Amino acid sequence: MANRKIWLKVLTVIAEGGGEALRTPCPDCGQFQLELRYIVDAESRIGHALFWCNECLHGVTVSRVRAPKGIPTYTFGEPAAMEGVPNLIRHE
Ligand SMILES: [Zn+2]
């Protein structure tokens, strides 16, 4: 099973590539079901990232990160921000 370090590495690759998570296989189960979501302050684009697999429900959360330019984000308090986020099995 992949550890947090590997998950963070995959997150970085996806973020730098524009946020298209579905093209990358899950580090735990290998399915193409990854989802990356930034929930940030609208002005600074700083907030946290949720990154998980919709197949095996493993994932990581990262706090105090800045969403890269061009990546769609949700803002704090926006009801849709947490919509559809499963109860993750987090790699701490
Ligand atoms: Zn998975």
PDB file of the backbone (N, CA, C, O) and the ligand in Angstrom, with CONECT records:
HET     ZN  A 101       1
ATOM      1  N   MET A   1       0.837  -1.206   0.000  1.00  0.00           N
ATOM      2  CA  MET A   1       0.000   0.000   0.000  1.00  0.00           C
ATOM      3  C   MET A   1       0.871   1.255   0.000  1.00  0.00           C
ATOM      4  O   MET A   1       1.904   1.317   0.667  1.00  0.00           O
ATOM      5  N   ALA A   2       0.429   2.251  -0.764  1.00  0.00           N
ATOM      6  CA  ALA A   2       1.195   3.500  -0.870  1.00  0.00           C
ATOM      7  C   ALA A   2       1.115   4.288   0.441  1.00  0.00           C
ATOM      8  O   ALA A   2       0.109   4.240   1.148  1.00  0.00           O
ATOM      9  N   ASN A   3       2.171   4.996   0.742  1.00  0.00           N
ATOM     10  CA  ASN A   3       2.155   5.834   1.937  1.00  0.00           C
ATOM     11  C   ASN A   3       1.873   7.289   1.579  1.00  0.00           C
ATOM     12  O   ASN A   3       1.700   7.631   0.409  1.00  0.00           O
ATOM     13  N   ARG A   4       1.828   8.132   2.593  1.00  0.00           N
ATOM     14  CA  ARG A   4       1.496   9.541   2.383  1.00  0.00           C
ATOM     15  C   ARG A   4       2.460  10.229   1.417  1.00  0.00           C
ATOM     16  O   ARG A   4       2.068  11.055   0.592  1.00  0.00           O
ATOM     17  N   LYS A   5       3.731   9.859   1.549  1.00  0.00           N
ATOM     18  CA  LYS A   5       4.751  10.478   0.714  1.00  0.00           C
ATOM     19  C   LYS A   5       4.454  10.239  -0.777  1.00  0.00           C
ATOM     20  O   LYS A   5       4.578  11.142  -1.604  1.00  0.00           O
ATOM     21  N   ILE A   6       4.071   9.034  -1.083  1.00  0.00           N
ATOM     22  CA  ILE A   6       3.756   8.705  -2.484  1.00  0.00           C
ATOM     23  C   ILE A   6       2.502   9.451  -2.941  1.00  0.00           C
ATOM     24  O   ILE A   6       2.450   9.972  -4.055  1.00  0.00           O
ATOM     25  N   TRP A   7       1.510   9.494  -2.082  1.00  0.00           N
ATOM     26  CA  TRP A   7       0.286  10.228  -2.423  1.00  0.00           C
ATOM     27  C   TRP A   7       0.598  11.702  -2.693  1.00  0.00           C
ATOM     28  O   TRP A   7       0.065  12.291  -3.634  1.00  0.00           O
ATOM     29  N   LEU A   8       1.452  12.287  -1.874  1.00  0.00           N
ATOM     30  CA  LEU A   8       1.784  13.710  -2.053  1.00  0.00           C
ATOM     31  C   LEU A   8       2.547  13.930  -3.354  1.00  0.00           C
ATOM     32  O   LEU A   8       2.388  14.955  -4.017  1.00  0.00           O
ATOM     33  N   LYS A   9       3.368  12.961  -3.702  1.00  0.00           N
ATOM     34  CA  LYS A   9       4.123  13.066  -4.951  1.00  0.00           C
ATOM     35  C   LYS A   9       3.157  13.043  -6.146  1.00  0.00           C
ATOM     36  O   LYS A   9       3.297  13.831  -7.081  1.00  0.00           O
ATOM     37  N   VAL A  10       2.191  12.143  -6.103  1.00  0.00           N
ATOM     38  CA  VAL A  10       1.205  12.056  -7.180  1.00  0.00           C
ATOM     39  C   VAL A  10       0.369  13.339  -7.238  1.00  0.00           C
ATOM     40  O   VAL A  10       0.060  13.844  -8.318  1.00  0.00           O
ATOM     41  N   LEU A  11       0.013  13.853  -6.069  1.00  0.00           N
ATOM     42  CA  LEU A  11      -0.750  15.108  -6.010  1.00  0.00           C
ATOM     43  C   LEU A  11       0.017  16.232  -6.708  1.00  0.00           C
ATOM     44  O   LEU A  11      -0.555  16.987  -7.493  1.00  0.00           O
ATOM     45  N   THR A  12       1.291  16.334  -6.422  1.00  0.00           N
ATOM     46  CA  THR A  12       2.121  17.390  -7.014  1.00  0.00           C
ATOM     47  C   THR A  12       2.165  17.266  -8.532  1.00  0.00           C
ATOM     48  O   THR A  12       2.038  18.259  -9.247  1.00  0.00           O
ATOM     49  N   VAL A  13       2.341  16.061  -9.011  1.00  0.00           N
ATOM     50  CA  VAL A  13       2.403  15.844 -10.460  1.00  0.00           C
ATOM     51  C   VAL A  13       1.088  16.284 -11.116  1.00  0.00           C
ATOM     52  O   VAL A  13       1.099  16.949 -12.153  1.00  0.00           O
ATOM     53  N   ILE A  14      -0.030  15.915 -10.514  1.00  0.00           N
ATOM     54  CA  ILE A  14      -1.333  16.275 -11.069  1.00  0.00           C
ATOM     55  C   ILE A  14      -1.548  17.788 -11.008  1.00  0.00           C
ATOM     56  O   ILE A  14      -2.024  18.398 -11.966  1.00  0.00           O
ATOM     57  N   ALA A  15      -1.190  18.384  -9.863  1.00  0.00           N
ATOM     58  CA  ALA A  15      -1.376  19.830  -9.709  1.00  0.00           C
ATOM     59  C   ALA A  15      -0.544  20.593 -10.730  1.00  0.00           C
ATOM     60  O   ALA A  15      -1.015  21.571 -11.311  1.00  0.00           O
ATOM     61  N   GLU A  16       0.677  20.155 -10.949  1.00  0.00           N
ATOM     62  CA  GLU A  16       1.548  20.840 -11.901  1.00  0.00           C
ATOM     63  C   GLU A  16       1.088  20.621 -13.334  1.00  0.00           C
ATOM     64  O   GLU A  16       1.410  21.402 -14.229  1.00  0.00           O
ATOM     65  N   GLY A  17       0.331  19.550 -13.539  1.00  0.00           N
ATOM     66  CA  GLY A  17      -0.172  19.263 -14.874  1.00  0.00           C
ATOM     67  C   GLY A  17      -1.547  19.861 -15.137  1.00  0.00           C
ATOM     68  O   GLY A  17      -2.166  19.562 -16.158  1.00  0.00           O
ATOM     69  N   GLY A  18      -2.023  20.686 -14.243  1.00  0.00           N
ATOM     70  CA  GLY A  18      -3.288  21.380 -14.479  1.00  0.00           C
ATOM     71  C   GLY A  18      -4.479  20.824 -13.725  1.00  0.00           C
ATOM     72  O   GLY A  18      -5.589  21.341 -13.852  1.00  0.00           O
ATOM     73  N   GLY A  19      -4.264  19.784 -12.946  1.00  0.00           N
ATOM     74  CA  GLY A  19      -5.322  19.296 -12.068  1.00  0.00           C
ATOM     75  C   GLY A  19      -6.176  18.160 -12.619  1.00  0.00           C
ATOM     76  O   GLY A  19      -7.143  17.741 -11.983  1.00  0.00           O
ATOM     77  N   GLU A  20      -5.819  17.660 -13.810  1.00  0.00           N
ATOM     78  CA  GLU A  20      -6.599  16.569 -14.405  1.00  0.00           C
ATOM     79  C   GLU A  20      -6.287  15.237 -13.719  1.00  0.00           C
ATOM     80  O   GLU A  20      -5.412  14.496 -14.167  1.00  0.00           O
ATOM     81  N   ALA A  21      -6.997  14.936 -12.641  1.00  0.00           N
ATOM     82  CA  ALA A  21      -6.651  13.780 -11.820  1.00  0.00           C
ATOM     83  C   ALA A  21      -7.037  12.441 -12.437  1.00  0.00           C
ATOM     84  O   ALA A  21      -6.446  11.411 -12.113  1.00  0.00           O
ATOM     85  N   LEU A  22      -8.023  12.453 -13.321  1.00  0.00           N
ATOM     86  CA  LEU A  22      -8.543  11.170 -13.818  1.00  0.00           C
ATOM     87  C   LEU A  22      -7.604  10.449 -14.779  1.00  0.00           C
ATOM     88  O   LEU A  22      -7.822   9.283 -15.109  1.00  0.00           O
ATOM     89  N   ARG A  23      -6.560  11.142 -15.227  1.00  0.00           N
ATOM     90  CA  ARG A  23      -5.625  10.504 -16.163  1.00  0.00           C
ATOM     91  C   ARG A  23      -4.534   9.713 -15.458  1.00  0.00           C
ATOM     92  O   ARG A  23      -3.722   9.046 -16.099  1.00  0.00           O
ATOM     93  N   THR A  24      -4.524   9.796 -14.136  1.00  0.00           N
ATOM     94  CA  THR A  24      -3.465   9.172 -13.357  1.00  0.00           C
ATOM     95  C   THR A  24      -4.040   8.041 -12.512  1.00  0.00           C
ATOM     96  O   THR A  24      -5.090   8.208 -11.893  1.00  0.00           O
ATOM     97  N   PRO A  25      -3.368   6.893 -12.479  1.00  0.00           N
ATOM     98  CA  PRO A  25      -3.900   5.795 -11.659  1.00  0.00           C
ATOM     99  C   PRO A  25      -3.709   6.042 -10.164  1.00  0.00           C
ATOM    100  O   PRO A  25      -2.759   6.706  -9.750  1.00  0.00           O
ATOM    101  N   CYS A  26      -4.605   5.509  -9.376  1.00  0.00           N
ATOM    102  CA  CYS A  26      -4.527   5.607  -7.921  1.00  0.00           C
ATOM    103  C   CYS A  26      -3.285   4.878  -7.422  1.00  0.00           C
ATOM    104  O   CYS A  26      -3.027   3.747  -7.835  1.00  0.00           O
ATOM    105  N   PRO A  27      -2.506   5.513  -6.533  1.00  0.00           N
ATOM    106  CA  PRO A  27      -1.304   4.846  -6.015  1.00  0.00           C
ATOM    107  C   PRO A  27      -1.622   3.618  -5.161  1.00  0.00           C
ATOM    108  O   PRO A  27      -0.746   2.786  -4.925  1.00  0.00           O
ATOM    109  N   ASP A  28      -2.847   3.501  -4.706  1.00  0.00           N
ATOM    110  CA  ASP A  28      -3.191   2.340  -3.885  1.00  0.00           C
ATOM    111  C   ASP A  28      -3.833   1.217  -4.692  1.00  0.00           C
ATOM    112  O   ASP A  28      -3.399   0.069  -4.601  1.00  0.00           O
ATOM    113  N   CYS A  29      -4.857   1.529  -5.477  1.00  0.00           N
ATOM    114  CA  CYS A  29      -5.580   0.442  -6.151  1.00  0.00           C
ATOM    115  C   CYS A  29      -5.367   0.398  -7.666  1.00  0.00           C
ATOM    116  O   CYS A  29      -5.738  -0.577  -8.320  1.00  0.00           O
ATOM    117  N   GLY A  30      -4.765   1.462  -8.223  1.00  0.00           N
ATOM    118  CA  GLY A  30      -4.459   1.445  -9.646  1.00  0.00           C
ATOM    119  C   GLY A  30      -5.598   1.875 -10.562  1.00  0.00           C
ATOM    120  O   GLY A  30      -5.416   1.953 -11.777  1.00  0.00           O
ATOM    121  N   GLN A  31      -6.773   2.157  -9.993  1.00  0.00           N
ATOM    122  CA  GLN A  31      -7.904   2.595 -10.808  1.00  0.00           C
ATOM    123  C   GLN A  31      -7.770   4.077 -11.161  1.00  0.00           C
ATOM    124  O   GLN A  31      -7.124   4.840 -10.443  1.00  0.00           O
ATOM    125  N   PHE A  32      -8.383   4.471 -12.271  1.00  0.00           N
ATOM    126  CA  PHE A  32      -8.342   5.871 -12.690  1.00  0.00           C
ATOM    127  C   PHE A  32      -9.562   6.603 -12.125  1.00  0.00           C
ATOM    128  O   PHE A  32     -10.478   6.993 -12.849  1.00  0.00           O
ATOM    129  N   GLN A  33      -9.531   6.769 -10.817  1.00  0.00           N
ATOM    130  CA  GLN A  33     -10.681   7.348 -10.108  1.00  0.00           C
ATOM    131  C   GLN A  33     -10.245   8.427  -9.125  1.00  0.00           C
ATOM    132  O   GLN A  33     -10.933   8.694  -8.139  1.00  0.00           O
ATOM    133  N   LEU A  34      -9.115   9.035  -9.394  1.00  0.00           N
ATOM    134  CA  LEU A  34      -8.620  10.047  -8.455  1.00  0.00           C
ATOM    135  C   LEU A  34      -9.385  11.359  -8.607  1.00  0.00           C
ATOM    136  O   LEU A  34      -9.842  11.707  -9.696  1.00  0.00           O
ATOM    137  N   GLU A  35      -9.510  12.062  -7.518  1.00  0.00           N
ATOM    138  CA  GLU A  35     -10.138  13.382  -7.536  1.00  0.00           C
ATOM    139  C   GLU A  35      -9.332  14.328  -6.655  1.00  0.00           C
ATOM    140  O   GLU A  35      -8.974  13.998  -5.525  1.00  0.00           O
ATOM    141  N   LEU A  36      -9.057  15.507  -7.197  1.00  0.00           N
ATOM    142  CA  LEU A  36      -8.274  16.518  -6.471  1.00  0.00           C
ATOM    143  C   LEU A  36      -9.121  17.762  -6.334  1.00  0.00           C
ATOM    144  O   LEU A  36      -9.650  18.279  -7.318  1.00  0.00           O
ATOM    145  N   ARG A  37      -9.247  18.233  -5.126  1.00  0.00           N
ATOM    146  CA  ARG A  37     -10.092  19.385  -4.881  1.00  0.00           C
ATOM    147  C   ARG A  37      -9.373  20.369  -3.957  1.00  0.00           C
ATOM    148  O   ARG A  37      -8.905  20.005  -2.878  1.00  0.00           O
ATOM    149  N   TYR A  38      -9.299  21.606  -4.400  1.00  0.00           N
ATOM    150  CA  TYR A  38      -8.729  22.663  -3.561  1.00  0.00           C
ATOM    151  C   TYR A  38      -9.858  23.486  -2.977  1.00  0.00           C
ATOM    152  O   TYR A  38     -10.748  23.939  -3.697  1.00  0.00           O
ATOM    153  N   ILE A  39      -9.818  23.676  -1.677  1.00  0.00           N
ATOM    154  CA  ILE A  39     -10.785  24.553  -1.005  1.00  0.00           C
ATOM    155  C   ILE A  39      -9.973  25.675  -0.382  1.00  0.00           C
ATOM    156  O   ILE A  39      -9.241  25.464   0.585  1.00  0.00           O
ATOM    157  N   VAL A  40     -10.110  26.872  -0.946  1.00  0.00           N
ATOM    158  CA  VAL A  40      -9.159  27.939  -0.625  1.00  0.00           C
ATOM    159  C   VAL A  40      -9.848  29.279  -0.405  1.00  0.00           C
ATOM    160  O   VAL A  40     -11.034  29.447  -0.690  1.00  0.00           O
ATOM    161  N   ASP A  41      -9.081  30.214   0.103  1.00  0.00           N
ATOM    162  CA  ASP A  41      -9.480  31.608   0.172  1.00  0.00           C
ATOM    163  C   ASP A  41      -9.428  32.169  -1.253  1.00  0.00           C
ATOM    164  O   ASP A  41      -8.433  31.995  -1.957  1.00  0.00           O
ATOM    165  N   ALA A  42     -10.503  32.841  -1.669  1.00  0.00           N
ATOM    166  CA  ALA A  42     -10.616  33.252  -3.065  1.00  0.00           C
ATOM    167  C   ALA A  42      -9.481  34.180  -3.492  1.00  0.00           C
ATOM    168  O   ALA A  42      -9.025  34.117  -4.634  1.00  0.00           O
ATOM    169  N   GLU A  43      -9.029  35.030  -2.594  1.00  0.00           N
ATOM    170  CA  GLU A  43      -8.015  35.997  -2.983  1.00  0.00           C
ATOM    171  C   GLU A  43      -6.604  35.421  -2.991  1.00  0.00           C
ATOM    172  O   GLU A  43      -5.869  35.567  -3.968  1.00  0.00           O
ATOM    173  N   SER A  44      -6.235  34.773  -1.906  1.00  0.00           N
ATOM    174  CA  SER A  44      -4.850  34.281  -1.787  1.00  0.00           C
ATOM    175  C   SER A  44      -4.670  32.912  -2.443  1.00  0.00           C
ATOM    176  O   SER A  44      -3.545  32.496  -2.718  1.00  0.00           O
ATOM    177  N   ARG A  45      -5.780  32.212  -2.692  1.00  0.00           N
ATOM    178  CA  ARG A  45      -5.746  30.830  -3.198  1.00  0.00           C
ATOM    179  C   ARG A  45      -5.020  29.885  -2.240  1.00  0.00           C
ATOM    180  O   ARG A  45      -4.533  28.829  -2.643  1.00  0.00           O
ATOM    181  N   ILE A  46      -4.955  30.275  -0.981  1.00  0.00           N
ATOM    182  CA  ILE A  46      -4.359  29.397   0.021  1.00  0.00           C
ATOM    183  C   ILE A  46      -5.476  28.727   0.817  1.00  0.00           C
ATOM    184  O   ILE A  46      -6.471  29.352   1.182  1.00  0.00           O
ATOM    185  N   GLY A  47      -5.279  27.446   1.072  1.00  0.00           N
ATOM    186  CA  GLY A  47      -6.294  26.700   1.803  1.00  0.00           C
ATOM    187  C   GLY A  47      -5.848  25.270   1.939  1.00  0.00           C
ATOM    188  O   GLY A  47      -4.686  25.009   2.251  1.00  0.00           O
ATOM    189  N   HIS A  48      -6.755  24.330   1.710  1.00  0.00           N
ATOM    190  CA  HIS A  48      -6.306  22.951   1.757  1.00  0.00           C
ATOM    191  C   HIS A  48      -6.712  22.177   0.521  1.00  0.00           C
ATOM    192  O   HIS A  48      -7.615  22.551  -0.229  1.00  0.00           O
ATOM    193  N   ALA A  49      -6.001  21.087   0.351  1.00  0.00           N
ATOM    194  CA  ALA A  49      -6.251  20.215  -0.786  1.00  0.00           C
ATOM    195  C   ALA A  49      -6.787  18.895  -0.272  1.00  0.00           C
ATOM    196  O   ALA A  49      -6.278  18.331   0.696  1.00  0.00           O
ATOM    197  N   LEU A  50      -7.819  18.418  -0.935  1.00  0.00           N
ATOM    198  CA  LEU A  50      -8.320  17.075  -0.676  1.00  0.00           C
ATOM    199  C   LEU A  50      -8.013  16.263  -1.915  1.00  0.00           C
ATOM    200  O   LEU A  50      -8.298  16.677  -3.039  1.00  0.00           O
ATOM    201  N   PHE A  51      -7.435  15.116  -1.691  1.00  0.00           N
ATOM    202  CA  PHE A  51      -7.020  14.288  -2.824  1.00  0.00           C
ATOM    203  C   PHE A  51      -7.322  12.852  -2.471  1.00  0.00           C
ATOM    204  O   PHE A  51      -6.798  12.313  -1.496  1.00  0.00           O
ATOM    205  N   TRP A  52      -8.177  12.234  -3.276  1.00  0.00           N
ATOM    206  CA  TRP A  52      -8.608  10.890  -2.911  1.00  0.00           C
ATOM    207  C   TRP A  52      -8.960  10.072  -4.140  1.00  0.00           C
ATOM    208  O   TRP A  52      -9.027  10.573  -5.262  1.00  0.00           O
ATOM    209  N   CYS A  53      -9.181   8.797  -3.880  1.00  0.00           N
ATOM    210  CA  CYS A  53      -9.585   7.863  -4.922  1.00  0.00           C
ATOM    211  C   CYS A  53     -11.031   7.460  -4.667  1.00  0.00           C
ATOM    212  O   CYS A  53     -11.371   7.025  -3.567  1.00  0.00           O
ATOM    213  N   ASN A  54     -11.880   7.602  -5.676  1.00  0.00           N
ATOM    214  CA  ASN A  54     -13.287   7.248  -5.524  1.00  0.00           C
ATOM    215  C   ASN A  54     -13.526   5.742  -5.577  1.00  0.00           C
ATOM    216  O   ASN A  54     -14.637   5.279  -5.321  1.00  0.00           O
ATOM    217  N   GLU A  55     -12.499   4.989  -5.906  1.00  0.00           N
ATOM    218  CA  GLU A  55     -12.635   3.536  -5.960  1.00  0.00           C
ATOM    219  C   GLU A  55     -12.330   2.902  -4.594  1.00  0.00           C
ATOM    220  O   GLU A  55     -13.164   2.188  -4.038  1.00  0.00           O
ATOM    221  N   CYS A  56     -11.136   3.166  -4.062  1.00  0.00           N
ATOM    222  CA  CYS A  56     -10.735   2.534  -2.791  1.00  0.00           C
ATOM    223  C   CYS A  56     -10.888   3.477  -1.592  1.00  0.00           C
ATOM    224  O   CYS A  56     -10.734   3.058  -0.445  1.00  0.00           O
ATOM    225  N   LEU A  57     -11.189   4.744  -1.861  1.00  0.00           N
ATOM    226  CA  LEU A  57     -11.441   5.765  -0.833  1.00  0.00           C
ATOM    227  C   LEU A  57     -10.215   6.121   0.005  1.00  0.00           C
ATOM    228  O   LEU A  57     -10.338   6.763   1.049  1.00  0.00           O
ATOM    229  N   HIS A  58      -9.044   5.709  -0.447  1.00  0.00           N
ATOM    230  CA  HIS A  58      -7.843   6.194   0.206  1.00  0.00           C
ATOM    231  C   HIS A  58      -7.545   7.602  -0.279  1.00  0.00           C
ATOM    232  O   HIS A  58      -7.980   8.011  -1.356  1.00  0.00           O
ATOM    233  N   GLY A  59      -6.793   8.336   0.538  1.00  0.00           N
ATOM    234  CA  GLY A  59      -6.454   9.681   0.108  1.00  0.00           C
ATOM    235  C   GLY A  59      -5.671  10.434   1.157  1.00  0.00           C
ATOM    236  O   GLY A  59      -5.289   9.893   2.194  1.00  0.00           O
ATOM    237  N   VAL A  60      -5.440  11.708   0.854  1.00  0.00           N
ATOM    238  CA  VAL A  60      -4.719  12.579   1.787  1.00  0.00           C
ATOM    239  C   VAL A  60      -5.408  13.944   1.804  1.00  0.00           C
ATOM    240  O   VAL A  60      -6.067  14.345   0.845  1.00  0.00           O
ATOM    241  N   THR A  61      -5.236  14.631   2.913  1.00  0.00           N
ATOM    242  CA  THR A  61      -5.595  16.038   2.960  1.00  0.00           C
ATOM    243  C   THR A  61      -4.329  16.811   3.299  1.00  0.00           C
ATOM    244  O   THR A  61      -3.513  16.373   4.109  1.00  0.00           O
ATOM    245  N   VAL A  62      -4.182  17.953   2.671  1.00  0.00           N
ATOM    246  CA  VAL A  62      -3.000  18.779   2.885  1.00  0.00           C
ATOM    247  C   VAL A  62      -3.476  20.178   3.244  1.00  0.00           C
ATOM    248  O   VAL A  62      -4.287  20.767   2.530  1.00  0.00           O
ATOM    249  N   SER A  63      -2.974  20.705   4.344  1.00  0.00           N
ATOM    250  CA  SER A  63      -3.411  22.044   4.728  1.00  0.00           C
ATOM    251  C   SER A  63      -2.346  23.074   4.383  1.00  0.00           C
ATOM    252  O   SER A  63      -1.188  22.732   4.145  1.00  0.00           O
ATOM    253  N   ARG A  64      -2.754  24.340   4.360  1.00  0.00           N
ATOM    254  CA  ARG A  64      -1.870  25.464   4.076  1.00  0.00           C
ATOM    255  C   ARG A  64      -1.111  25.281   2.761  1.00  0.00           C
ATOM    256  O   ARG A  64       0.116  25.359   2.712  1.00  0.00           O
ATOM    257  N   VAL A  65      -1.864  25.040   1.723  1.00  0.00           N
ATOM    258  CA  VAL A  65      -1.251  24.973   0.394  1.00  0.00           C
ATOM    259  C   VAL A  65      -1.877  26.045  -0.487  1.00  0.00           C
ATOM    260  O   VAL A  65      -2.999  26.487  -0.238  1.00  0.00           O
ATOM    261  N   ARG A  66      -1.160  26.454  -1.502  1.00  0.00           N
ATOM    262  CA  ARG A  66      -1.695  27.395  -2.467  1.00  0.00           C
ATOM    263  C   ARG A  66      -2.092  26.623  -3.727  1.00  0.00           C
ATOM    264  O   ARG A  66      -1.304  25.846  -4.268  1.00  0.00           O
ATOM    265  N   ALA A  67      -3.298  26.845  -4.173  1.00  0.00           N
ATOM    266  CA  ALA A  67      -3.744  26.194  -5.403  1.00  0.00           C
ATOM    267  C   ALA A  67      -2.975  26.786  -6.581  1.00  0.00           C
ATOM    268  O   ALA A  67      -2.920  28.006  -6.735  1.00  0.00           O
ATOM    269  N   PRO A  68      -2.382  25.927  -7.413  1.00  0.00           N
ATOM    270  CA  PRO A  68      -1.645  26.440  -8.564  1.00  0.00           C
ATOM    271  C   PRO A  68      -2.563  27.234  -9.487  1.00  0.00           C
ATOM    272  O   PRO A  68      -3.767  26.989  -9.563  1.00  0.00           O
ATOM    273  N   LYS A  69      -1.964  28.187 -10.180  1.00  0.00           N
ATOM    274  CA  LYS A  69      -2.728  29.010 -11.137  1.00  0.00           C
ATOM    275  C   LYS A  69      -3.416  28.121 -12.168  1.00  0.00           C
ATOM    276  O   LYS A  69      -2.840  27.149 -12.657  1.00  0.00           O
ATOM    277  N   GLY A  70      -4.655  28.473 -12.485  1.00  0.00           N
ATOM    278  CA  GLY A  70      -5.357  27.761 -13.552  1.00  0.00           C
ATOM    279  C   GLY A  70      -6.146  26.563 -13.080  1.00  0.00           C
ATOM    280  O   GLY A  70      -6.957  26.015 -13.827  1.00  0.00           O
ATOM    281  N   ILE A  71      -5.914  26.148 -11.843  1.00  0.00           N
ATOM    282  CA  ILE A  71      -6.657  24.997 -11.328  1.00  0.00           C
ATOM    283  C   ILE A  71      -7.960  25.483 -10.703  1.00  0.00           C
ATOM    284  O   ILE A  71      -7.960  26.425  -9.911  1.00  0.00           O
ATOM    285  N   PRO A  72      -9.068  24.843 -11.059  1.00  0.00           N
ATOM    286  CA  PRO A  72     -10.344  25.251 -10.464  1.00  0.00           C
ATOM    287  C   PRO A  72     -10.341  25.020  -8.959  1.00  0.00           C
ATOM    288  O   PRO A  72      -9.783  24.035  -8.475  1.00  0.00           O
ATOM    289  N   THR A  73     -10.959  25.920  -8.235  1.00  0.00           N
ATOM    290  CA  THR A  73     -10.979  25.790  -6.772  1.00  0.00           C
ATOM    291  C   THR A  73     -12.394  26.009  -6.246  1.00  0.00           C
ATOM    292  O   THR A  73     -13.261  26.550  -6.933  1.00  0.00           O
ATOM    293  N   TYR A  74     -12.593  25.583  -5.039  1.00  0.00           N
ATOM    294  CA  TYR A  74     -13.775  25.948  -4.275  1.00  0.00           C
ATOM    295  C   TYR A  74     -13.321  26.950  -3.223  1.00  0.00           C
ATOM    296  O   TYR A  74     -12.154  26.966  -2.829  1.00  0.00           O
ATOM    297  N   THR A  75     -14.254  27.785  -2.772  1.00  0.00           N
ATOM    298  CA  THR A  75     -13.891  28.716  -1.705  1.00  0.00           C
ATOM    299  C   THR A  75     -14.459  28.224  -0.384  1.00  0.00           C
ATOM    300  O   THR A  75     -15.437  27.477  -0.351  1.00  0.00           O
ATOM    301  N   PHE A  76     -13.831  28.656   0.705  1.00  0.00           N
ATOM    302  CA  PHE A  76     -14.261  28.285   2.047  1.00  0.00           C
ATOM    303  C   PHE A  76     -15.735  28.630   2.241  1.00  0.00           C
ATOM    304  O   PHE A  76     -16.185  29.711   1.862  1.00  0.00           O
ATOM    305  N   GLY A  77     -16.467  27.714   2.826  1.00  0.00           N
ATOM    306  CA  GLY A  77     -17.855  27.983   3.151  1.00  0.00           C
ATOM    307  C   GLY A  77     -18.825  27.730   2.015  1.00  0.00           C
ATOM    308  O   GLY A  77     -20.040  27.721   2.212  1.00  0.00           O
ATOM    309  N   GLU A  78     -18.293  27.528   0.847  1.00  0.00           N
ATOM    310  CA  GLU A  78     -19.155  27.233  -0.302  1.00  0.00           C
ATOM    311  C   GLU A  78     -19.760  25.834  -0.097  1.00  0.00           C
ATOM    312  O   GLU A  78     -19.027  24.862   0.085  1.00  0.00           O
ATOM    313  N   PRO A  79     -21.100  25.735  -0.127  1.00  0.00           N
ATOM    314  CA  PRO A  79     -21.718  24.437   0.181  1.00  0.00           C
ATOM    315  C   PRO A  79     -21.221  23.314  -0.725  1.00  0.00           C
ATOM    316  O   PRO A  79     -21.087  22.175  -0.277  1.00  0.00           O
ATOM    317  N   ALA A  80     -20.950  23.616  -1.981  1.00  0.00           N
ATOM    318  CA  ALA A  80     -20.537  22.566  -2.917  1.00  0.00           C
ATOM    319  C   ALA A  80     -19.141  22.035  -2.624  1.00  0.00           C
ATOM    320  O   ALA A  80     -18.757  20.983  -3.134  1.00  0.00           O
ATOM    321  N   ALA A  81     -18.378  22.757  -1.804  1.00  0.00           N
ATOM    322  CA  ALA A  81     -16.973  22.394  -1.585  1.00  0.00           C
ATOM    323  C   ALA A  81     -16.810  20.968  -1.054  1.00  0.00           C
ATOM    324  O   ALA A  81     -15.883  20.253  -1.435  1.00  0.00           O
ATOM    325  N   MET A  82     -17.718  20.572  -0.176  1.00  0.00           N
ATOM    326  CA  MET A  82     -17.584  19.245   0.432  1.00  0.00           C
ATOM    327  C   MET A  82     -18.557  18.233  -0.164  1.00  0.00           C
ATOM    328  O   MET A  82     -18.620  17.087   0.280  1.00  0.00           O
ATOM    329  N   GLU A  83     -19.304  18.657  -1.157  1.00  0.00           N
ATOM    330  CA  GLU A  83     -20.283  17.776  -1.784  1.00  0.00           C
ATOM    331  C   GLU A  83     -19.601  16.584  -2.456  1.00  0.00           C
ATOM    332  O   GLU A  83     -18.678  16.759  -3.251  1.00  0.00           O
ATOM    333  N   GLY A  84     -20.049  15.399  -2.140  1.00  0.00           N
ATOM    334  CA  GLY A  84     -19.521  14.219  -2.788  1.00  0.00           C
ATOM    335  C   GLY A  84     -18.173  13.750  -2.283  1.00  0.00           C
ATOM    336  O   GLY A  84     -17.607  12.792  -2.809  1.00  0.00           O
ATOM    337  N   VAL A  85     -17.648  14.431  -1.252  1.00  0.00           N
ATOM    338  CA  VAL A  85     -16.369  13.973  -0.690  1.00  0.00           C
ATOM    339  C   VAL A  85     -16.654  12.791   0.234  1.00  0.00           C
ATOM    340  O   VAL A  85     -17.393  12.932   1.208  1.00  0.00           O
ATOM    341  N   PRO A  86     -16.074  11.627  -0.064  1.00  0.00           N
ATOM    342  CA  PRO A  86     -16.358  10.456   0.775  1.00  0.00           C
ATOM    343  C   PRO A  86     -15.605  10.524   2.105  1.00  0.00           C
ATOM    344  O   PRO A  86     -14.721  11.357   2.307  1.00  0.00           O
ATOM    345  N   ASN A  87     -15.987   9.626   2.990  1.00  0.00           N
ATOM    346  CA  ASN A  87     -15.270   9.489   4.251  1.00  0.00           C
ATOM    347  C   ASN A  87     -13.946   8.795   3.958  1.00  0.00           C
ATOM    348  O   ASN A  87     -13.888   7.573   3.824  1.00  0.00           O
ATOM    349  N   LEU A  88     -12.890   9.588   3.860  1.00  0.00           N
ATOM    350  CA  LEU A  88     -11.616   9.054   3.362  1.00  0.00           C
ATOM    351  C   LEU A  88     -10.882   8.185   4.355  1.00  0.00           C
ATOM    352  O   LEU A  88     -10.957   8.387   5.567  1.00  0.00           O
ATOM    353  N   ILE A  89     -10.172   7.216   3.816  1.00  0.00           N
ATOM    354  CA  ILE A  89      -9.173   6.496   4.605  1.00  0.00           C
ATOM    355  C   ILE A  89      -7.879   7.276   4.403  1.00  0.00           C
ATOM    356  O   ILE A  89      -7.189   7.104   3.399  1.00  0.00           O
ATOM    357  N   ARG A  90      -7.559   8.131   5.364  1.00  0.00           N
ATOM    358  CA  ARG A  90      -6.469   9.090   5.177  1.00  0.00           C
ATOM    359  C   ARG A  90      -5.118   8.498   5.485  1.00  0.00           C
ATOM    360  O   ARG A  90      -4.934   7.782   6.469  1.00  0.00           O
ATOM    361  N   HIS A  91      -4.181   8.814   4.621  1.00  0.00           N
ATOM    362  CA  HIS A  91      -2.788   8.523   4.915  1.00  0.00           C
ATOM    363  C   HIS A  91      -2.234   9.700   5.682  1.00  0.00           C
ATOM    364  O   HIS A  91      -2.090  10.793   5.133  1.00  0.00           O
ATOM    365  N   GLU A  92      -1.924   9.486   6.945  1.00  0.00           N
ATOM    366  CA  GLU A  92      -1.450  10.602   7.784  1.00  0.00           C
ATOM    367  C   GLU A  92       0.061  10.688   7.746  1.00  0.00           C
ATOM    368  O   GLU A  92       0.646  11.560   8.387  1.00  0.00           O
TER     369      GLU A  92
HETATM  370 ZN    ZN A 101      -7.732   3.735  -5.236  1.00  0.00          ZN2+
END
